[in-house]
């Protein structure tokens, strides 16, 4: 019952080992499906030209997109949109250094990168 002393559940918390023995251990959340390409492996897909559209030639955003494309596999249409948006934001952030919109661009970039869930 809610609000009753001694019934809040804090006193009878199970250890990790007890959860494993009982079969009640929760699994960690599953990743999106992006996996790192192994050492010596080459990505089995060619870089889509529409991903690079609008990105500055030789810019940081383009380099980021190309590197992620080489290092990760399992791209879905939604993660491809996020990858391209991250590249555009990196280019915008590079152009906004020391200006008023820099902070907002940084926040948006962090949000997009968190949604991508790139893991090292």
Secondary structure by P-SEA (a helix, b strand, c coil): cccccccccccccccaaaaaaacccccccccccccccccccccccccccccccccccccaaaaaaaaaaaccccccaaaaaaaaaaaaaaaaaaaaccccaaaaaaaaaaaaaaaacccc
